[in-house]
Amino acid sequence: MTTPTPDPWPAPHARGPIEAVVTLPGSKSLTNRALLLAAIADGPSVVRRALRSRDTLLMASAITALGSTVETDGPDWKVTPGAFDRPATIDCGLAGTVMRFVPPVAALSTERIDFDGDEHMRQRPIGEVLGALRGLGVDVSGDALPFTLRGRGTVRGGTVVVDASASSQFISALLLAGARYQDGIDVRHDGKPVPSLPHIDMTVAMLRAHGVEVDDSEANRWAVAPGPIAAVEETIEPDLSNAAPFLALAAVTGGRVTVRDWPHTTDQAGDALREILTRFGCTVELGRTGLTVTGPGLDRLAGVDLDLHDVGELTPAIAALCALANGPSHLRGVAHIRGHETDRLAALATELHALGADVVERPDGLDLRPARLHGGIFHTYADHRMAHAGVVLGAAVDGVQVENVTTTGKTFTDFAPFWAGLFG
């Protein structure tokens, strides 16, 4: 029988350097893109080493509700495309990739498709995607969850202009479906710089791997030509953003942590951890079997000055390291993470301050100075990345309790017992 996880959860505190070799689950970002493309491909596809988590199971359920089939029994998931000819209700949960990526594909249905999700999800922005679909002739009712789409079986396609300064997912959502539109799709961004550009690069690379023609030669413009989407067998890389708390564990304890199977080339934003952790004073080695980080320990953990605009999802774990560093830190360029699962900047400022951190919330980031932290409850706001910050703090500070640590199931099933097992 599985032991229930207490809430709040007493985060394990390290009594010495932690040495561990970790195998991470697959990337949520890659898995959900692969599932969606497989659902509209020209034949059955296989997604190998798919991540099994709440977000990916929601995506599998969504494309199954539309008319495709997904076999999720083993580590390799077979996806068979089907006719999108049935009414459906899509549960987005807390998955931004489901809420934003599925509607442009659901527009190819001949029936009514209703979308809803968790209460937290109803606050996250989706209007730019829905507005773009309306501009392409799709019948959409609503500008946020819950909303309804009534498909006609085809989408004209063409040029759309969106402001993707709140999320790169607005761009990826339209690109992923574009090859199935009659005229393809030509997406133009008009607004402040697009955050998390590596995620758009990931989308483009995956489309090309499916034989789709994509022109991204011009800044702030991405054009997908109409045409076939090849069925492929795709092997999912480890989720490098999920590596952040494990590698941070090496940093704060002066230990040594290896993440197996770290790719030597990747479009994942989490690959930036290699450079970021060297700024904190870590030694980082990418070898044949994985990435190894040796930490300096708390006494020599340096403060940093970082622009995280392209890697905003790493901010919570990095902010936890900054709160523990022995010098001042400045994190900037991440105003857009206020629109993630929660307002991450406000949440981090509140929770770090409650544990004694010297933190100032800025419009687009955080300033932190050295302070003596103490135990207490660290709230997660139903946000898996906030939980990552909480467990890193708990490793260095005795008495930290993480509220709703099971929210990590969004991208890592059974994270809490896995994490605790590293402490012996």
C-alpha positions in Angstrom: 0.0 0.0 0.0 1.3 3.5 -0.9 1.9 5.7 2.1 0.0 9.0 1.8 2.1 12.1 1.5 1.6 14.4 4.4 0.6 17.9 3.7 2.5 20.0 4.4 5.4 17.7 3.7 8.6 18.0 5.8 11.3 18.6 3.2 14.4 16.4 3.9 17.3 18.4 5.3 20.8 17.4 4.2 23.3 16.7 7.0 26.2 16.5 4.6 27.1 16.4 0.9 24.6 14.5 -1.3 26.0 12.2 -3.9 23.5 10.7 -6.4 23.0 9.5 -9.9 19.5 10.4 -11.2 17.4 9.1 -14.1 14.8 11.7 -14.9 11.4 11.1 -16.6 10.9 12.3 -20.1 10.3 15.9 -21.1 6.7 17.1 -20.8 7.2 19.7 -23.5 8.6 17.1 -26.0 6.0 14.5 -25.0 3.0 16.7 -25.5 4.2 18.1 -28.8 5.0 14.6 -30.0 1.5 13.3 -29.0 -0.3 16.2 -30.7 1.7 15.9 -34.0 1.1 12.1 -34.0 -2.6 12.7 -33.7 -2.7 14.5 -37.0 0.1 12.6 -38.8 -0.4 10.4 -41.9 -0.2 7.1 -40.0 0.5 5.5 -36.6 3.4 6.9 -34.6 5.3 5.8 -31.5 6.4 8.1 -28.8 9.2 6.3 -27.0 10.0 6.9 -23.3 7.0 9.2 -23.1 6.6 11.1 -19.8 3.7 9.7 -17.7 2.4 12.6 -15.7 -0.8 14.4 -15.2 -0.1 16.9 -18.0 0.8 14.2 -20.6 -2.2 12.0 -19.6 -4.4 15.0 -20.1 -3.0 15.5 -23.6 -3.5 11.8 -24.4 -7.1 12.1 -23.1 -7.7 15.2 -25.2 -6.6 13.7 -28.5 -8.5 10.5 -27.7 -11.6 12.6 -27.1 -11.2 14.2 -30.5 -11.0 10.8 -32.2 -7.5 9.5 -32.2 -6.3 6.6 -30.0 -3.3 6.6 -27.6 -2.0 3.4 -26.1 -0.4 4.4 -22.8 0.1 1.1 -21.1 3.9 0.9 -21.5 6.9 3.3 -21.7 6.4 3.6 -25.5 3.0 5.1 -26.5 1.5 4.3 -29.9 -0.7 7.0 -31.4 -3.2 6.2 -34.2 -4.8 9.2 -35.9 -8.6 9.1 -36.3 -11.4 11.2 -37.7 -12.3 14.2 -35.6 -16.0 13.7 -36.0 -17.4 13.5 -32.5 -18.4 16.1 -29.8 -15.9 16.3 -27.0 -15.1 17.9 -23.7 -11.4 18.6 -23.1 -10.1 18.8 -19.5 -7.1 21.0 -19.6 -6.3 20.5 -15.8 -3.4 22.8 -15.1 -1.7 22.0 -18.4 -0.9 25.1 -20.5 0.2 22.9 -23.4 -3.3 21.3 -23.5 -5.2 24.5 -23.2 -3.2 26.3 -25.9 -2.0 23.5 -28.3 -5.2 21.5 -28.6 -7.7 24.2 -29.8 -5.9 24.8 -33.2 -6.0 21.1 -33.8 -9.6 20.7 -32.5 -10.6 23.3 -35.1 -10.2 20.5 -37.7 -13.1 18.7 -36.0 -16.6 18.6 -37.5 -18.2 18.9 -34.1 -18.5 21.1 -30.9 -15.5 20.9 -28.6 -15.8 22.3 -25.1 -12.7 23.2 -23.0 -12.4 23.7 -19.3 -9.8 23.0 -16.6 -8.8 23.6 -13.0 -9.8 26.8 -11.3 -6.2 28.1 -11.3 -6.2 27.5 -15.1 -9.1 29.9 -15.8 -6.7 32.8 -15.0 -4.0 31.9 -17.5 -4.0 33.7 -20.9 -5.4 32.0 -24.0 -7.1 34.9 -25.7 -4.4 35.5 -28.3 -4.7 31.9 -29.6 -8.5 32.1 -29.7 -8.4 35.4 -31.4 -6.0 34.1 -34.1 -8.4 31.2 -34.7 -11.3 33.5 -35.1 -9.3 35.5 -37.6 -8.9 32.2 -39.6 -12.6 31.7 -39.7 -13.0 29.3 -36.7 -16.1 29.6 -34.6 -15.0 30.2 -31.0 -17.1 31.3 -28.0 -15.2 32.8 -25.1 -11.8 34.3 -24.5 -10.6 32.2 -21.5 -11.5 28.9 -19.9 -14.2 27.7 -20.2 -14.6 28.2 -24.0 -16.2 26.4 -26.9 -15.1 25.7 -30.4 -17.4 24.6 -33.2 -15.4 22.9 -36.0 -16.3 22.8 -39.7 -13.8 20.0 -40.6 -11.3 22.3 -42.3 -9.5 25.6 -41.5 -8.6 28.1 -44.2 -5.3 29.1 -42.7 -3.2 32.1 -43.8 -1.6 35.0 -42.0 -2.3 35.8 -38.3 -0.7 38.5 -36.1 -0.4 37.7 -32.4 1.2 39.3 -29.3 3.1 36.4 -27.9 5.0 38.4 -25.3 3.0 36.6 -22.5 3.9 33.1 -23.7 5.8 31.4 -26.5 3.1 28.8 -26.4 0.8 31.1 -28.4 3.2 30.7 -31.4 3.8 27.0 -31.0 0.1 26.2 -30.7 -0.6 27.7 -34.2 2.5 26.2 -35.8 1.8 22.6 -34.6 -1.6 22.6 -36.5 -0.6 24.7 -39.4 0.4 22.0 -41.9 -3.2 20.7 -41.8 -4.7 24.1 -42.7 -5.6 24.6 -46.4 -3.2 27.5 -46.8 -0.8 26.6 -44.0 -0.2 29.3 -41.5 2.0 32.4 -41.4 2.4 33.6 -37.8 3.7 37.1 -37.1 4.5 38.3 -33.6 3.8 42.0 -32.8 4.7 43.1 -29.3 7.5 42.9 -26.7 10.1 40.2 -27.2 8.8 36.7 -27.2 9.8 34.8 -24.0 11.2 31.3 -23.9 12.3 31.2 -27.6 13.9 27.8 -27.1 10.4 26.3 -26.9 9.6 27.7 -30.3 12.8 26.3 -31.7 11.8 22.9 -30.2 8.4 23.2 -32.0 10.1 24.0 -35.3 12.6 21.2 -35.0 9.9 18.7 -34.3 7.8 19.8 -37.2 10.8 19.4 -39.5 11.4 16.0 -38.1 7.9 15.1 -39.3 8.7 16.4 -42.8 6.9 19.7 -42.4 8.3 22.7 -44.2 8.8 25.7 -41.8 10.3 29.1 -42.7 11.7 30.9 -39.6 14.3 32.9 -41.5 12.8 36.2 -40.6 12.6 37.6 -37.0 9.2 37.4 -35.3 7.7 35.4 -38.2 7.1 31.7 -38.6 5.5 30.2 -41.7 4.3 26.5 -42.0 3.5 25.3 -45.4 0.5 23.1 -46.0 1.3 19.4 -46.5 1.7 16.0 -45.1 2.8 15.3 -41.5 5.0 12.1 -41.5 4.4 9.4 -38.9 7.6 8.9 -36.9 9.1 7.1 -34.0 10.2 9.7 -31.5 12.4 9.1 -28.4 11.7 11.6 -25.7 14.7 13.2 -24.0 14.8 13.6 -20.2 13.1 16.7 -18.9 16.0 19.0 -18.3 14.0 21.6 -16.5 13.1 18.9 -13.9 16.8 18.5 -13.4 17.0 21.9 -11.7 16.2 20.9 -8.1 18.5 17.8 -8.3 21.4 19.8 -9.6 20.7 22.5 -7.1 21.0 19.9 -4.4 24.6 19.3 -5.4 25.2 23.1 -5.3 23.8 23.7 -1.7 25.3 20.6 -0.1 28.7 20.6 -1.7 27.8 17.2 -3.2 27.9 15.6 -6.6 24.8 14.8 -8.7 24.8 13.2 -12.1 21.7 13.3 -14.4 21.9 10.4 -16.8 21.4 10.7 -20.5 21.8 14.5 -20.7 21.7 15.2 -24.5 24.7 16.8 -26.1 22.5 18.9 -28.4 18.9 19.9 -27.5 16.3 22.6 -27.8 15.2 22.3 -24.2 15.4 25.4 -22.1 16.8 23.4 -19.2 20.1 23.0 -20.9 20.9 26.5 -19.8 21.5 25.0 -16.3 25.0 24.1 -17.4 26.0 27.7 -17.7 23.8 29.0 -14.9 25.2 26.6 -12.3 28.8 27.6 -13.1 27.9 31.1 -12.2 27.0 29.9 -8.7 30.4 28.3 -8.4 29.6 24.8 -9.4 31.8 22.5 -11.5 29.8 21.2 -14.5 30.9 18.3 -16.7 28.9 16.8 -19.6 30.2 13.3 -20.3 29.2 10.2 -22.2 26.7 9.0 -19.6 25.2 12.3 -18.4 25.7 15.7 -16.8 27.6 15.9 -13.5 27.5 18.9 -11.2 29.7 19.3 -8.2 28.6 22.0 -5.8 30.6 24.5 -3.8 28.3 24.2 -0.7 26.6 27.0 1.1 29.8 28.7 2.3 31.0 29.3 -1.3 27.7 29.6 -3.2 28.0 32.8 -5.2 25.4 35.3 -6.0 24.4 35.8 -9.6 23.1 38.4 -12.0 21.0 36.6 -14.7 18.5 37.5 -17.4 16.2 34.5 -17.5 13.9 35.7 -20.3 14.4 32.6 -22.4 14.4 30.1 -19.5 11.8 31.5 -17.2 10.6 28.1 -16.0 13.9 27.7 -14.2 13.3 30.8 -12.1 11.9 29.2 -8.9 14.8 26.8 -8.4 17.3 29.5 -9.2 15.6 31.9 -6.9 16.0 29.4 -4.1 19.7 29.1 -4.8 19.9 32.9 -4.8 18.2 33.1 -1.4 20.9 30.8 0.0 23.9 32.4 -1.7 26.5 34.4 0.1 26.3 37.4 -2.2 23.6 39.5 -3.8 21.7 38.3 -6.8 19.5 39.9 -9.4 17.1 37.9 -11.6 15.4 39.8 -14.4 13.6 39.4 -17.8 10.8 37.2 -16.4 7.7 39.4 -16.2 5.9 36.7 -18.3 6.1 34.1 -15.5 3.4 36.1 -13.6 1.0 34.4 -16.1 2.2 30.8 -15.4 0.5 28.4 -13.0 0.6 31.2 -10.5 2.2 34.7 -10.5 5.6 33.1 -9.8 7.4 36.4 -9.0 4.8 37.4 -6.4 4.7 33.9 -5.0 8.4 33.5 -4.7 8.8 36.9 -3.1 6.1 36.1 -0.5 7.3 32.6 0.3 11.0 33.4 0.4 10.3 36.4 2.7 8.3 34.2 5.0 11.4 32.0 5.5 13.6 35.0 6.3 15.0 35.9 2.9 15.9 39.4 2.0 14.0 39.7 -1.3 12.6 42.6 -3.3 10.0 41.9 -6.0 10.6 43.9 -9.2 8.2 44.2 -12.2 10.3 41.7 -14.2 12.3 39.8 -11.5 13.7 39.6 -8.0 16.6 41.1 -6.1 18.0 39.0 -3.3 20.6 39.7 -0.6 22.2 37.3 1.9 20.1 36.5 4.9 19.7 33.9 7.6 16.8 31.7 6.6 14.6 29.6 9.0 12.0 26.9 8.8 8.4 27.3 8.1 5.7 26.4 5.6 6.5 27.1 1.9 3.3 27.4 -0.1 3.3 26.1 -3.7 0.1 27.6 -5.2 -0.6 24.4 -7.1 2.6 25.1 -9.1 5.2 22.3 -9.5 8.1 24.7 -10.0 7.3 26.4 -6.7 7.5 23.0 -5.1 11.0 22.6 -6.6 12.1 25.8 -4.9 10.7 24.6 -1.6 12.5 21.3 -1.5 15.8 23.0 -2.5 15.4 25.4 0.5 14.5 22.5 2.7 17.7 20.7 1.8 19.7 23.6 3.2 17.4 24.9 5.9 16.1 22.7 8.7 12.3 22.8 9.3 11.0 23.7 5.9 7.6 22.2 5.2 6.3 22.2 1.6 2.5 22.6 1.1 1.0 20.4 -1.6 4.2 18.9 -2.7 2.2 16.4 -4.8 1.6 19.2 -7.3 5.0 18.0 -8.7 3.0 15.1 -10.3 2.3 17.6 -13.2 5.7 16.6 -14.6 7.2 14.0 -12.2 5.0 11.2 -10.7 6.1 10.3 -7.1 8.6 13.1 -6.9 8.4 13.4 -3.1 9.5 9.9 -2.3 12.1 9.9 -5.1 13.6 13.1 -3.6 13.5 11.8 -0.1 15.3 8.7 -1.2 18.4 10.8 -2.2 18.9 11.7 1.5 19.4 8.1 2.7 
